[in-house]
Amino acid sequence: MSFARGKNTSAASSSDTDLPPTEWAQEYRQSFDSGDSDENGALATFLTDCGEVLGGVETRFIVIGDAILETVVPFPKSPRFAVLGKKGTCATFASQDKTFEAHLFLSTIKAVTLARVERGGRKIYAVRFFGETGDDKSDVPVRPKLTCLLHSGENGEVPPSAVEAWEKLAGKLK
């Protein structure tokens, strides 16, 4: 597991008092290998932690492939795990009424990051699940398989209780 400090960016017209502290933008990352991808492994434990800590928090789930799919729902409180033959363990996050389901094959997840950044004057709190890397020379994944953003309220701010939950989850990767 490693810790990296992100960069803050802002418009040149912003005063220093309008900017978050320099230590505010941060990224926490944990890598996973094949030994972590069974239903009792480190990745499954982290996914269970996600449900326990973020459960009920309004979250924007984003999947980017040849199309982009986004939806906002309360983060499901506990994942279900099923071993699906050669595909391995599948984690399912589902709403109670089953109108929302997200599935992750644990063997395809190589890293998880929790990042907080400011973009366009908004504070963003993200959980990203990464798969394969871009090439043999880099361990940086190309694109997340799934991104979960804390959803901001009508005033554009993420509720303090949601931020507190995200910080608690980030503490599990520190």
Rosetta constraint file for C-alpha pairs under 8 A:
AtomPair CA 1 CA 29 HARMONIC 6.14 0.50
AtomPair CA 1 CA 30 HARMONIC 4.46 0.50
AtomPair CA 1 CA 31 HARMONIC 6.26 0.50
AtomPair CA 1 CA 173 HARMONIC 7.11 0.50
AtomPair CA 1 CA 174 HARMONIC 7.58 0.50
AtomPair CA 2 CA 28 HARMONIC 6.81 0.50
AtomPair CA 2 CA 29 HARMONIC 5.70 0.50
AtomPair CA 2 CA 30 HARMONIC 6.41 0.50
AtomPair CA 2 CA 174 HARMONIC 7.61 0.50
AtomPair CA 3 CA 27 HARMONIC 6.58 0.50
AtomPair CA 3 CA 28 HARMONIC 5.12 0.50
AtomPair CA 3 CA 29 HARMONIC 6.23 0.50
AtomPair CA 3 CA 174 HARMONIC 6.89 0.50
AtomPair CA 4 CA 26 HARMONIC 6.62 0.50
AtomPair CA 4 CA 27 HARMONIC 5.44 0.50
AtomPair CA 4 CA 28 HARMONIC 6.33 0.50
AtomPair CA 4 CA 29 HARMONIC 7.71 0.50
AtomPair CA 5 CA 23 HARMONIC 7.40 0.50
AtomPair CA 5 CA 25 HARMONIC 6.76 0.50
AtomPair CA 5 CA 26 HARMONIC 4.69 0.50
AtomPair CA 5 CA 27 HARMONIC 5.88 0.50
AtomPair CA 6 CA 25 HARMONIC 5.27 0.50
AtomPair CA 6 CA 26 HARMONIC 4.80 0.50
AtomPair CA 6 CA 27 HARMONIC 6.12 0.50
AtomPair CA 6 CA 117 HARMONIC 7.64 0.50
AtomPair CA 7 CA 22 HARMONIC 7.86 0.50
AtomPair CA 7 CA 25 HARMONIC 6.23 0.50
AtomPair CA 7 CA 26 HARMONIC 7.75 0.50
AtomPair CA 8 CA 22 HARMONIC 6.79 0.50
AtomPair CA 8 CA 25 HARMONIC 6.10 0.50
AtomPair CA 8 CA 117 HARMONIC 7.11 0.50
AtomPair CA 8 CA 118 HARMONIC 6.94 0.50
AtomPair CA 9 CA 118 HARMONIC 7.47 0.50
AtomPair CA 9 CA 119 HARMONIC 7.78 0.50
AtomPair CA 10 CA 14 HARMONIC 6.76 0.50
AtomPair CA 10 CA 19 HARMONIC 7.61 0.50
AtomPair CA 14 CA 18 HARMONIC 6.26 0.50
AtomPair CA 14 CA 19 HARMONIC 7.25 0.50
AtomPair CA 15 CA 19 HARMONIC 6.99 0.50
AtomPair CA 20 CA 24 HARMONIC 6.10 0.50
AtomPair CA 24 CA 116 HARMONIC 7.53 0.50
AtomPair CA 24 CA 117 HARMONIC 7.64 0.50
AtomPair CA 25 CA 115 HARMONIC 7.47 0.50
AtomPair CA 25 CA 116 HARMONIC 5.33 0.50
AtomPair CA 25 CA 117 HARMONIC 4.82 0.50
AtomPair CA 25 CA 118 HARMONIC 7.18 0.50
AtomPair CA 26 CA 115 HARMONIC 5.70 0.50
AtomPair CA 26 CA 116 HARMONIC 5.51 0.50
AtomPair CA 26 CA 117 HARMONIC 6.90 0.50
AtomPair CA 27 CA 113 HARMONIC 6.57 0.50
AtomPair CA 27 CA 114 HARMONIC 5.61 0.50
AtomPair CA 27 CA 115 HARMONIC 4.21 0.50
AtomPair CA 27 CA 116 HARMONIC 6.49 0.50
AtomPair CA 28 CA 113 HARMONIC 5.41 0.50
AtomPair CA 28 CA 114 HARMONIC 5.12 0.50
AtomPair CA 28 CA 115 HARMONIC 6.32 0.50
AtomPair CA 28 CA 170 HARMONIC 6.72 0.50
AtomPair CA 28 CA 173 HARMONIC 6.23 0.50
AtomPair CA 28 CA 174 HARMONIC 6.51 0.50
AtomPair CA 29 CA 111 HARMONIC 6.92 0.50
AtomPair CA 29 CA 112 HARMONIC 5.66 0.50
AtomPair CA 29 CA 113 HARMONIC 4.30 0.50
AtomPair CA 29 CA 114 HARMONIC 6.51 0.50
AtomPair CA 29 CA 173 HARMONIC 6.67 0.50
AtomPair CA 30 CA 111 HARMONIC 5.58 0.50
AtomPair CA 30 CA 112 HARMONIC 5.45 0.50
AtomPair CA 30 CA 113 HARMONIC 6.54 0.50
AtomPair CA 30 CA 173 HARMONIC 6.39 0.50
AtomPair CA 31 CA 110 HARMONIC 5.75 0.50
AtomPair CA 31 CA 111 HARMONIC 4.16 0.50
AtomPair CA 31 CA 112 HARMONIC 6.50 0.50
AtomPair CA 32 CA 36 HARMONIC 5.84 0.50
AtomPair CA 32 CA 37 HARMONIC 7.62 0.50
AtomPair CA 32 CA 42 HARMONIC 7.70 0.50
AtomPair CA 32 CA 43 HARMONIC 6.93 0.50
AtomPair CA 32 CA 109 HARMONIC 7.12 0.50
AtomPair CA 32 CA 110 HARMONIC 4.96 0.50
AtomPair CA 32 CA 111 HARMONIC 5.58 0.50
AtomPair CA 33 CA 37 HARMONIC 7.01 0.50
AtomPair CA 33 CA 107 HARMONIC 7.93 0.50
AtomPair CA 33 CA 110 HARMONIC 6.30 0.50
AtomPair CA 34 CA 38 HARMONIC 7.97 0.50
AtomPair CA 34 CA 107 HARMONIC 6.18 0.50
AtomPair CA 35 CA 41 HARMONIC 6.89 0.50
AtomPair CA 36 CA 40 HARMONIC 7.95 0.50
AtomPair CA 36 CA 41 HARMONIC 4.38 0.50
AtomPair CA 36 CA 42 HARMONIC 4.91 0.50
AtomPair CA 36 CA 43 HARMONIC 5.57 0.50
AtomPair CA 36 CA 44 HARMONIC 7.65 0.50
AtomPair CA 37 CA 41 HARMONIC 5.61 0.50
AtomPair CA 37 CA 42 HARMONIC 7.19 0.50
AtomPair CA 37 CA 43 HARMONIC 5.97 0.50
AtomPair CA 37 CA 44 HARMONIC 6.95 0.50
AtomPair CA 37 CA 88 HARMONIC 7.94 0.50
AtomPair CA 37 CA 89 HARMONIC 6.94 0.50
AtomPair CA 37 CA 106 HARMONIC 4.90 0.50
AtomPair CA 37 CA 107 HARMONIC 5.12 0.50
AtomPair CA 37 CA 109 HARMONIC 8.00 0.50
AtomPair CA 38 CA 43 HARMONIC 7.92 0.50
AtomPair CA 38 CA 44 HARMONIC 7.07 0.50
AtomPair CA 38 CA 88 HARMONIC 7.29 0.50
AtomPair CA 38 CA 89 HARMONIC 5.77 0.50
AtomPair CA 38 CA 106 HARMONIC 7.09 0.50
AtomPair CA 38 CA 107 HARMONIC 7.78 0.50
AtomPair CA 39 CA 44 HARMONIC 5.64 0.50
AtomPair CA 39 CA 81 HARMONIC 6.24 0.50
AtomPair CA 39 CA 82 HARMONIC 7.56 0.50
AtomPair CA 39 CA 83 HARMONIC 7.61 0.50
AtomPair CA 39 CA 89 HARMONIC 6.03 0.50
AtomPair CA 40 CA 44 HARMONIC 5.99 0.50
AtomPair CA 40 CA 45 HARMONIC 6.83 0.50
AtomPair CA 41 CA 45 HARMONIC 6.30 0.50
AtomPair CA 42 CA 46 HARMONIC 6.22 0.50
AtomPair CA 43 CA 47 HARMONIC 6.20 0.50
AtomPair CA 43 CA 106 HARMONIC 7.09 0.50
AtomPair CA 44 CA 48 HARMONIC 6.14 0.50
AtomPair CA 44 CA 91 HARMONIC 7.66 0.50
AtomPair CA 44 CA 106 HARMONIC 7.60 0.50
AtomPair CA 45 CA 49 HARMONIC 6.19 0.50
AtomPair CA 46 CA 50 HARMONIC 6.20 0.50
AtomPair CA 47 CA 51 HARMONIC 6.50 0.50
AtomPair CA 47 CA 79 HARMONIC 6.97 0.50
AtomPair CA 48 CA 52 HARMONIC 6.24 0.50
AtomPair CA 48 CA 78 HARMONIC 5.98 0.50
AtomPair CA 48 CA 79 HARMONIC 6.15 0.50
AtomPair CA 49 CA 53 HARMONIC 5.86 0.50
AtomPair CA 49 CA 169 HARMONIC 7.20 0.50
AtomPair CA 50 CA 54 HARMONIC 5.52 0.50
AtomPair CA 50 CA 55 HARMONIC 7.22 0.50
AtomPair CA 50 CA 77 HARMONIC 7.93 0.50
AtomPair CA 50 CA 78 HARMONIC 7.96 0.50
AtomPair CA 50 CA 169 HARMONIC 6.76 0.50
AtomPair CA 51 CA 55 HARMONIC 4.77 0.50
AtomPair CA 51 CA 75 HARMONIC 6.81 0.50
AtomPair CA 51 CA 76 HARMONIC 5.85 0.50
AtomPair CA 51 CA 77 HARMONIC 4.20 0.50
AtomPair CA 51 CA 78 HARMONIC 4.64 0.50
AtomPair CA 51 CA 79 HARMONIC 6.65 0.50
AtomPair CA 52 CA 77 HARMONIC 5.60 0.50
AtomPair CA 52 CA 78 HARMONIC 6.42 0.50
AtomPair CA 53 CA 165 HARMONIC 5.76 0.50
AtomPair CA 53 CA 166 HARMONIC 7.59 0.50
AtomPair CA 53 CA 168 HARMONIC 7.21 0.50
AtomPair CA 53 CA 169 HARMONIC 6.38 0.50
AtomPair CA 54 CA 75 HARMONIC 6.00 0.50
AtomPair CA 54 CA 76 HARMONIC 7.85 0.50
AtomPair CA 54 CA 77 HARMONIC 7.22 0.50
AtomPair CA 54 CA 162 HARMONIC 7.42 0.50
AtomPair CA 54 CA 165 HARMONIC 5.86 0.50
AtomPair CA 54 CA 166 HARMONIC 6.90 0.50
AtomPair CA 54 CA 169 HARMONIC 7.80 0.50
AtomPair CA 55 CA 74 HARMONIC 6.90 0.50
AtomPair CA 55 CA 75 HARMONIC 4.84 0.50
AtomPair CA 55 CA 76 HARMONIC 5.21 0.50
AtomPair CA 55 CA 77 HARMONIC 4.05 0.50
AtomPair CA 55 CA 78 HARMONIC 7.40 0.50
AtomPair CA 56 CA 74 HARMONIC 4.60 0.50
AtomPair CA 56 CA 75 HARMONIC 5.08 0.50
AtomPair CA 56 CA 76 HARMONIC 6.36 0.50
AtomPair CA 56 CA 77 HARMONIC 6.58 0.50
AtomPair CA 57 CA 74 HARMONIC 4.96 0.50
AtomPair CA 57 CA 75 HARMONIC 5.37 0.50
AtomPair CA 57 CA 150 HARMONIC 7.29 0.50
AtomPair CA 57 CA 162 HARMONIC 6.00 0.50
AtomPair CA 58 CA 72 HARMONIC 6.60 0.50
AtomPair CA 58 CA 73 HARMONIC 5.48 0.50
AtomPair CA 58 CA 74 HARMONIC 4.16 0.50
AtomPair CA 58 CA 75 HARMONIC 6.16 0.50
AtomPair CA 58 CA 150 HARMONIC 6.29 0.50
AtomPair CA 58 CA 151 HARMONIC 5.42 0.50
AtomPair CA 59 CA 72 HARMONIC 5.40 0.50
AtomPair CA 59 CA 73 HARMONIC 5.56 0.50
AtomPair CA 59 CA 74 HARMONIC 5.68 0.50
AtomPair CA 59 CA 75 HARMONIC 5.79 0.50
AtomPair CA 59 CA 148 HARMONIC 6.23 0.50
AtomPair CA 59 CA 149 HARMONIC 5.51 0.50
AtomPair CA 59 CA 150 HARMONIC 4.61 0.50
AtomPair CA 59 CA 151 HARMONIC 4.88 0.50
AtomPair CA 60 CA 70 HARMONIC 6.61 0.50
AtomPair CA 60 CA 71 HARMONIC 5.52 0.50
AtomPair CA 60 CA 72 HARMONIC 4.27 0.50
AtomPair CA 60 CA 73 HARMONIC 6.62 0.50
AtomPair CA 60 CA 147 HARMONIC 7.96 0.50
AtomPair CA 60 CA 148 HARMONIC 5.55 0.50
AtomPair CA 60 CA 149 HARMONIC 5.01 0.50
AtomPair CA 60 CA 150 HARMONIC 6.28 0.50
AtomPair CA 60 CA 151 HARMONIC 5.73 0.50
AtomPair CA 61 CA 69 HARMONIC 7.96 0.50
AtomPair CA 61 CA 70 HARMONIC 5.53 0.50
AtomPair CA 61 CA 71 HARMONIC 5.47 0.50
AtomPair CA 61 CA 72 HARMONIC 6.27 0.50
AtomPair CA 61 CA 73 HARMONIC 7.81 0.50
AtomPair CA 61 CA 146 HARMONIC 7.09 0.50
AtomPair CA 61 CA 147 HARMONIC 5.84 0.50
AtomPair CA 61 CA 148 HARMONIC 4.63 0.50
AtomPair CA 61 CA 149 HARMONIC 6.61 0.50
AtomPair CA 62 CA 68 HARMONIC 7.14 0.50
AtomPair CA 62 CA 69 HARMONIC 5.69 0.50
AtomPair CA 62 CA 70 HARMONIC 4.54 0.50
AtomPair CA 62 CA 71 HARMONIC 6.91 0.50
AtomPair CA 62 CA 146 HARMONIC 5.85 0.50
AtomPair CA 62 CA 147 HARMONIC 5.05 0.50
AtomPair CA 62 CA 148 HARMONIC 6.31 0.50
AtomPair CA 63 CA 68 HARMONIC 5.77 0.50
AtomPair CA 63 CA 69 HARMONIC 5.22 0.50
AtomPair CA 63 CA 70 HARMONIC 6.61 0.50
AtomPair CA 63 CA 144 HARMONIC 7.89 0.50
AtomPair CA 63 CA 145 HARMONIC 6.24 0.50
AtomPair CA 63 CA 146 HARMONIC 5.08 0.50
AtomPair CA 63 CA 147 HARMONIC 6.57 0.50
AtomPair CA 64 CA 68 HARMONIC 4.53 0.50
AtomPair CA 64 CA 69 HARMONIC 6.52 0.50
AtomPair CA 64 CA 144 HARMONIC 7.75 0.50
AtomPair CA 64 CA 145 HARMONIC 7.03 0.50
AtomPair CA 64 CA 146 HARMONIC 7.54 0.50
AtomPair CA 72 CA 151 HARMONIC 7.31 0.50
AtomPair CA 73 CA 100 HARMONIC 7.78 0.50
AtomPair CA 74 CA 95 HARMONIC 7.81 0.50
AtomPair CA 75 CA 95 HARMONIC 7.94 0.50
AtomPair CA 76 CA 93 HARMONIC 5.75 0.50
AtomPair CA 76 CA 94 HARMONIC 5.81 0.50
AtomPair CA 76 CA 95 HARMONIC 5.63 0.50
AtomPair CA 76 CA 96 HARMONIC 7.86 0.50
AtomPair CA 77 CA 93 HARMONIC 7.94 0.50
AtomPair CA 78 CA 93 HARMONIC 6.76 0.50
AtomPair CA 79 CA 91 HARMONIC 6.01 0.50
AtomPair CA 79 CA 92 HARMONIC 5.29 0.50
AtomPair CA 79 CA 93 HARMONIC 4.75 0.50
AtomPair CA 79 CA 94 HARMONIC 7.34 0.50
AtomPair CA 80 CA 91 HARMONIC 5.61 0.50
AtomPair CA 80 CA 92 HARMONIC 5.14 0.50
AtomPair CA 80 CA 93 HARMONIC 6.71 0.50
AtomPair CA 81 CA 89 HARMONIC 6.48 0.50
AtomPair CA 81 CA 90 HARMONIC 5.60 0.50
AtomPair CA 81 CA 91 HARMONIC 4.63 0.50
AtomPair CA 81 CA 92 HARMONIC 6.41 0.50
AtomPair CA 82 CA 89 HARMONIC 5.50 0.50
AtomPair CA 82 CA 90 HARMONIC 5.32 0.50
AtomPair CA 82 CA 91 HARMONIC 6.73 0.50
AtomPair CA 83 CA 87 HARMONIC 7.74 0.50
AtomPair CA 83 CA 88 HARMONIC 5.32 0.50
AtomPair CA 83 CA 89 HARMONIC 4.24 0.50
AtomPair CA 83 CA 90 HARMONIC 6.19 0.50
AtomPair CA 84 CA 88 HARMONIC 5.28 0.50
AtomPair CA 84 CA 89 HARMONIC 6.03 0.50
AtomPair CA 84 CA 90 HARMONIC 6.85 0.50
AtomPair CA 87 CA 105 HARMONIC 7.10 0.50
AtomPair CA 87 CA 107 HARMONIC 7.68 0.50
AtomPair CA 88 CA 105 HARMONIC 6.81 0.50
AtomPair CA 88 CA 106 HARMONIC 7.18 0.50
AtomPair CA 88 CA 107 HARMONIC 6.51 0.50
AtomPair CA 89 CA 105 HARMONIC 5.86 0.50
AtomPair CA 89 CA 106 HARMONIC 5.75 0.50
AtomPair CA 89 CA 107 HARMONIC 7.14 0.50
AtomPair CA 90 CA 103 HARMONIC 6.48 0.50
AtomPair CA 90 CA 104 HARMONIC 5.55 0.50
AtomPair CA 90 CA 105 HARMONIC 4.40 0.50
AtomPair CA 90 CA 106 HARMONIC 6.02 0.50
AtomPair CA 91 CA 103 HARMONIC 5.57 0.50
AtomPair CA 91 CA 104 HARMONIC 5.16 0.50
AtomPair CA 91 CA 105 HARMONIC 6.35 0.50
AtomPair CA 91 CA 106 HARMONIC 6.97 0.50
AtomPair CA 92 CA 101 HARMONIC 6.60 0.50
AtomPair CA 92 CA 102 HARMONIC 5.63 0.50
AtomPair CA 92 CA 103 HARMONIC 4.53 0.50
AtomPair CA 92 CA 104 HARMONIC 6.58 0.50
AtomPair CA 93 CA 101 HARMONIC 5.55 0.50
AtomPair CA 93 CA 102 HARMONIC 5.18 0.50
AtomPair CA 93 CA 103 HARMONIC 6.51 0.50
AtomPair CA 94 CA 98 HARMONIC 5.78 0.50
AtomPair CA 94 CA 99 HARMONIC 7.70 0.50
AtomPair CA 94 CA 100 HARMONIC 5.47 0.50
AtomPair CA 94 CA 101 HARMONIC 4.22 0.50
AtomPair CA 94 CA 102 HARMONIC 6.45 0.50
AtomPair CA 95 CA 99 HARMONIC 6.33 0.50
AtomPair CA 95 CA 100 HARMONIC 5.32 0.50
AtomPair CA 95 CA 101 HARMONIC 6.61 0.50
AtomPair CA 104 CA 108 HARMONIC 7.87 0.50
AtomPair CA 104 CA 109 HARMONIC 7.88 0.50
AtomPair CA 105 CA 109 HARMONIC 7.14 0.50
AtomPair CA 108 CA 131 HARMONIC 5.43 0.50
AtomPair CA 108 CA 132 HARMONIC 7.26 0.50
AtomPair CA 109 CA 129 HARMONIC 6.34 0.50
AtomPair CA 109 CA 130 HARMONIC 5.56 0.50
AtomPair CA 109 CA 131 HARMONIC 4.60 0.50
AtomPair CA 109 CA 132 HARMONIC 7.57 0.50
AtomPair CA 109 CA 145 HARMONIC 8.00 0.50
AtomPair CA 110 CA 129 HARMONIC 7.76 0.50
AtomPair CA 110 CA 130 HARMONIC 5.80 0.50
AtomPair CA 110 CA 131 HARMONIC 5.04 0.50
AtomPair CA 110 CA 132 HARMONIC 6.60 0.50
AtomPair CA 111 CA 129 HARMONIC 6.14 0.50
AtomPair CA 111 CA 130 HARMONIC 5.15 0.50
AtomPair CA 111 CA 131 HARMONIC 6.85 0.50
AtomPair CA 112 CA 127 HARMONIC 7.13 0.50
AtomPair CA 112 CA 128 HARMONIC 5.58 0.50
AtomPair CA 112 CA 129 HARMONIC 4.72 0.50
AtomPair CA 112 CA 130 HARMONIC 6.05 0.50
AtomPair CA 113 CA 126 HARMONIC 7.85 0.50
AtomPair CA 113 CA 127 HARMONIC 5.77 0.50
AtomPair CA 113 CA 128 HARMONIC 5.21 0.50
AtomPair CA 113 CA 129 HARMONIC 6.79 0.50
AtomPair CA 114 CA 125 HARMONIC 7.41 0.50
AtomPair CA 114 CA 126 HARMONIC 5.55 0.50
AtomPair CA 114 CA 127 HARMONIC 4.55 0.50
AtomPair CA 114 CA 128 HARMONIC 6.42 0.50
AtomPair CA 114 CA 170 HARMONIC 6.27 0.50
AtomPair CA 115 CA 124 HARMONIC 7.90 0.50
AtomPair CA 115 CA 125 HARMONIC 5.95 0.50
AtomPair CA 115 CA 126 HARMONIC 5.23 0.50
AtomPair CA 115 CA 127 HARMONIC 6.64 0.50
AtomPair CA 116 CA 123 HARMONIC 7.05 0.50
AtomPair CA 116 CA 124 HARMONIC 5.47 0.50
AtomPair CA 116 CA 125 HARMONIC 4.55 0.50
AtomPair CA 116 CA 126 HARMONIC 6.29 0.50
AtomPair CA 117 CA 123 HARMONIC 5.85 0.50
AtomPair CA 117 CA 124 HARMONIC 5.33 0.50
AtomPair CA 117 CA 125 HARMONIC 6.85 0.50
AtomPair CA 118 CA 122 HARMONIC 5.35 0.50
AtomPair CA 118 CA 123 HARMONIC 4.42 0.50
AtomPair CA 118 CA 124 HARMONIC 5.88 0.50
AtomPair CA 119 CA 123 HARMONIC 6.58 0.50
AtomPair CA 119 CA 124 HARMONIC 7.22 0.50
AtomPair CA 122 CA 156 HARMONIC 7.09 0.50
AtomPair CA 122 CA 157 HARMONIC 7.32 0.50
AtomPair CA 123 CA 157 HARMONIC 7.39 0.50
AtomPair CA 123 CA 158 HARMONIC 7.60 0.50
AtomPair CA 124 CA 149 HARMONIC 7.01 0.50
AtomPair CA 124 CA 150 HARMONIC 7.18 0.50
AtomPair CA 125 CA 149 HARMONIC 5.68 0.50
AtomPair CA 125 CA 150 HARMONIC 5.62 0.50
AtomPair CA 125 CA 163 HARMONIC 7.64 0.50
AtomPair CA 125 CA 166 HARMONIC 7.32 0.50
AtomPair CA 126 CA 147 HARMONIC 6.77 0.50
AtomPair CA 126 CA 148 HARMONIC 5.63 0.50
AtomPair CA 126 CA 149 HARMONIC 4.48 0.50
AtomPair CA 126 CA 150 HARMONIC 6.57 0.50
AtomPair CA 127 CA 147 HARMONIC 5.80 0.50
AtomPair CA 127 CA 148 HARMONIC 5.07 0.50
AtomPair CA 127 CA 149 HARMONIC 6.45 0.50
AtomPair CA 128 CA 144 HARMONIC 5.92 0.50
AtomPair CA 128 CA 145 HARMONIC 7.62 0.50
AtomPair CA 128 CA 146 HARMONIC 5.88 0.50
AtomPair CA 128 CA 147 HARMONIC 4.46 0.50
AtomPair CA 128 CA 148 HARMONIC 6.32 0.50
AtomPair CA 129 CA 144 HARMONIC 5.38 0.50
AtomPair CA 129 CA 145 HARMONIC 5.68 0.50
AtomPair CA 129 CA 146 HARMONIC 5.26 0.50
AtomPair CA 129 CA 147 HARMONIC 6.41 0.50
AtomPair CA 130 CA 141 HARMONIC 6.00 0.50
AtomPair CA 130 CA 142 HARMONIC 7.90 0.50
AtomPair CA 130 CA 143 HARMONIC 6.52 0.50
AtomPair CA 130 CA 144 HARMONIC 4.32 0.50
AtomPair CA 130 CA 145 HARMONIC 5.43 0.50
AtomPair CA 130 CA 146 HARMONIC 7.26 0.50
AtomPair CA 131 CA 141 HARMONIC 6.33 0.50
AtomPair CA 131 CA 142 HARMONIC 7.94 0.50
AtomPair CA 131 CA 143 HARMONIC 7.58 0.50
AtomPair CA 131 CA 144 HARMONIC 6.61 0.50
AtomPair CA 131 CA 145 HARMONIC 6.22 0.50
AtomPair CA 132 CA 141 HARMONIC 5.75 0.50
AtomPair CA 132 CA 142 HARMONIC 7.15 0.50
AtomPair CA 133 CA 138 HARMONIC 6.87 0.50
AtomPair CA 133 CA 139 HARMONIC 5.73 0.50
AtomPair CA 133 CA 140 HARMONIC 5.59 0.50
AtomPair CA 133 CA 141 HARMONIC 3.92 0.50
AtomPair CA 133 CA 142 HARMONIC 5.58 0.50
AtomPair CA 134 CA 138 HARMONIC 6.66 0.50
AtomPair CA 134 CA 139 HARMONIC 7.54 0.50
AtomPair CA 134 CA 140 HARMONIC 6.78 0.50
AtomPair CA 134 CA 141 HARMONIC 5.80 0.50
AtomPair CA 134 CA 142 HARMONIC 5.12 0.50
AtomPair CA 135 CA 139 HARMONIC 7.67 0.50
AtomPair CA 150 CA 158 HARMONIC 6.70 0.50
AtomPair CA 150 CA 162 HARMONIC 7.05 0.50
AtomPair CA 150 CA 163 HARMONIC 7.95 0.50
AtomPair CA 151 CA 158 HARMONIC 6.21 0.50
AtomPair CA 152 CA 156 HARMONIC 5.15 0.50
AtomPair CA 152 CA 157 HARMONIC 4.89 0.50
AtomPair CA 152 CA 158 HARMONIC 4.11 0.50
AtomPair CA 152 CA 159 HARMONIC 6.84 0.50
AtomPair CA 153 CA 157 HARMONIC 5.60 0.50
AtomPair CA 153 CA 158 HARMONIC 5.95 0.50
AtomPair CA 153 CA 159 HARMONIC 6.83 0.50
AtomPair CA 158 CA 162 HARMONIC 6.65 0.50
AtomPair CA 158 CA 163 HARMONIC 6.70 0.50
AtomPair CA 159 CA 163 HARMONIC 6.46 0.50
AtomPair CA 160 CA 164 HARMONIC 6.12 0.50
AtomPair CA 161 CA 165 HARMONIC 6.28 0.50
AtomPair CA 162 CA 166 HARMONIC 6.22 0.50
AtomPair CA 163 CA 167 HARMONIC 6.13 0.50
AtomPair CA 164 CA 168 HARMONIC 6.20 0.50
AtomPair CA 165 CA 169 HARMONIC 6.30 0.50
AtomPair CA 166 CA 170 HARMONIC 6.11 0.50
AtomPair CA 167 CA 171 HARMONIC 6.21 0.50
AtomPair CA 168 CA 172 HARMONIC 6.99 0.50
AtomPair CA 169 CA 173 HARMONIC 7.31 0.50
AtomPair CA 170 CA 174 HARMONIC 6.45 0.50
